[in-house]
């Protein structure tokens, strides 16, 4: 029997008009301390995004989501936040914000393989 490890995840949401509190799930960020794992995966469905707002700048939105990837990777491309410890990067990425890109509350779980869990959660919650 494989050991199960505690993981935490949050859903990445696009909130085109914050005042309306409507959102579209576009990605998942997952952190597993025991496996030294912090990654995000996202999918932008432009047709669904346009249903929320015709004025949304998809190129800018892609840049904001790529910033999540850079911070997760933890290299110099992630800027000062990318240089923090892995747990601190996850907490920074999942902090409450009032911007077009937000995250859900953090949820815990147990997994044997963090990467497989990230892919499964992305399929269930985004696709």
Secondary structure as GFF3:
##gff-version 3
##sequence-region A 1 127
A	DSSP	beta_strand	5	14	.	.	.	ID=ss1
A	DSSP	three_ten_helix	18	20	.	.	.	ID=ss2
A	DSSP	beta_strand	24	32	.	.	.	ID=ss3
A	DSSP	three_ten_helix	33	35	.	.	.	ID=ss4
A	DSSP	beta_strand	37	42	.	.	.	ID=ss5
A	DSSP	alpha_helix	46	52	.	.	.	ID=ss6
A	DSSP	alpha_helix	58	73	.	.	.	ID=ss7
A	DSSP	three_ten_helix	76	78	.	.	.	ID=ss8
A	DSSP	alpha_helix	79	82	.	.	.	ID=ss9
A	DSSP	alpha_helix	86	93	.	.	.	ID=ss10
A	DSSP	beta_strand	101	103	.	.	.	ID=ss11
A	DSSP	beta_strand	107	111	.	.	.	ID=ss12
A	DSSP	alpha_helix	114	125	.	.	.	ID=ss13
###
